[in-house]
Structure formats: C-alpha cells, structure tokens
Amino acid sequence: MQFSRNFMIICSALLLCHSLTYGQTASPPAPVAMTPTPTPAPAPAPEYVNLTYLLSVAGPFHTFLNYLESTKVIDTFQSQANNTEQGITIFVPKDDSFKGLKKPSLSNLSDDQLKSLILFHALPKYYALADFNYLSTKGPITTLAGGQYTLNFTDDSGTVHLDSGWSKTKVSSAVHSTDPVAIYQVNKVLLPEAIFGTDIPPTPAPSPAPDISPAADSPSADSKEGGSPSKALPSDSASHRVMKLSIWSHLVLAVLGGLVLLF
C-alpha cells in the first residue's frame, strides 16, 4: 500500500515535469529585435552661385556690374541662377564696349528701358557653348526681358554670333560655364530693337585717300635728280642757229639798202 502511494507520487511528479517541459518548448520564440534601417542622409544642397563675385574677379566687367546693381537686376539674375532648375546664361560686355557707345547713349534711357536693356543680356536657361548650334536653327530666342526682346544666334564653325536687331557681336570667351550658370564675354553692348527701333545708323564708309598730284611749276623728278637739262632749257646748238639767222638777216638788209642808194 505504501509502495502504491509512492509510485503514484513519483508518476504524478514525472507527469508534471513533462508538462512543464513541453510547455516551455511549445511556447513561441521571443521576438527578434529588429535593427532600425538608417535614414539616408539628405542630398547636399547645390552650391550657391554669387554672380557679383564672379563678375568682380573676371573681366573687367565693372560697368555692367554697376548697371546690374543700380537697376536691381542682379537680384533677378541671382534668383534665376539659384532658385530654378533651368539656370541662366548671361552675355557680359567689357568696360571698353560701354566707352565705345557714342550713339545711341544709354544716358537718354528711362529707368524701365535701362532695366530692360540689362535683362536683355540674359537667357532664362543654362546653355553650354555646344548648345548654340541648336539655337541657331530655332530663330529668335526670348531673353529675360521677355516679350519682343529677342536675340538671333548663328554658329559659324564654333564661333557664336549674336544679332539684337540693332547691334551685332560675337562671343569672345567663356567666363564661367558650369550648370546652372553660364557667363560669356561679348564684344559689344546688346542694344534691343524694341528700344532703339529699326533706324540703325549706317556704318561710315572709309574716307578715300587724298589724290596728290604734282604742281604744274614743280620740277620733274628727272631734273631733281640731275637729269638732262634739255627738258628745261634750250640747247646750245639752238641758240647758235638763232644767232646765225640774225646775222644773215642783217647782211641781207644791208645789201638791199645799198642797192636802193645806187639806183
């Protein structure tokens, strides 16, 4: 009887241990800790392009830069360069180009006209030099001045020519050409037809060389160089013939006079 009780206690203990072990093995595994995916770093912002600095260290473009600042067009150019996807292309005349402006004069323009003229020197998009060959087939290209302020381009074997309707010039060098900003030097100030009209002053013809003819009384080159004096003075033989003729005429007159006295 005592043995049966002990046997039952042992079996119950074994059954309890087996149940506990099965419960532990059957329980779901603990969740695996997830490693958080790192957030990608934001793309670096494009470098800010300072047009005032670029134009002040290149050139000399001081006159054009002064017009940019006085008309506040520099703010428009900066915004187009740094706040748009299209970028900007600027044509910058050297200081000597402004000094050569005799007619017409920029001093006679109104504030709005002067601002439009400066805006006329930029396109609202970045263009590399190779792009102008394509632009030459597109006809008039609208500038930042908008509307009727257009430029015509011609690519002549890699040399870019610009025609504003009033002035014609060409790109002489690339000052800066990195997307989104392109700056090209031109030989003349771009004068828009929308401001100055179509009455383009003609190019003065070169004055003819003076026709210098020798004076009538001036000695010939031969006489200056000790040539034959026969061209200027009568020869000795001619003078002798004149003297002999005079003597014979006197003799004839004398004979005739004697005959008259005799008869």
C-alpha positions, 0 to 999 in steps of 0.5 A: 500500500505504501509502495502504491502511494509512492509510485503514484507520487513519483508518476504524478511528479514525472507527469508534471515535469513533462508538462512543464517541459513541453510547455516551455518548448511549445511556447513561441520564440521571443521576438527578434529585435529588429535593427532600425534601417538608417535614414539616408542622409539628405542630398547636399544642397547645390552650391550657391552661385554669387554672380557679383563675385564672379563678375568682380574677379573676371573681366573687367566687367565693372560697368555692367556690374554697376548697371546690374546693381543700380537697376536691381537686376542682379537680384533677378539674375541671382534668383534665376541662377539659384532658385530654378532648375533651368539656370541662366546664361548671361552675355557680359560686355567689357568696360571698353564696349560701354566707352565705345557707345557714342550713339545711341547713349544709354544716358537718354534711357528711362529707368524701365528701358535701362532695366530692360536693356540689362535683362536683355543680356540674359537667357532664362536657361543654362546653355553650354557653348555646344548648345548654340548650334541648336539655337541657331536653327530655332530663330529668335530666342526670348531673353529675360526681358521677355516679350519682343526682346529677342536675340538671333544666334548663328554658329559659324564653325564654333564661333557664336554670333549674336544679332539684337536687331540693332547691334551685332557681336560675337562671343569672345570667351567663356567666363564661367560655364558650369550648370546652372550658370553660364557667363560669356564675354561679348564684344559689344553692348546688346542694344534691343530693337524694341528700344532703339527701333529699326533706324540703325545708323549706317556704318561710315564708309572709309574716307578715300585717300587724298589724290596728290598730284604734282604742281604744274611749276614743280620740277620733274623728278628727272631734273631733281635728280640731275637729269638732262637739262634739255627738258628745261632749257634750250640747247646750245646748238639752238641758240647758235642757229638763232644767232646765225639767222640774225646775222644773215638777216642783217647782211641781207638788209644791208645789201638791199639798202645799198642797192636802193642808194645806187639806183 
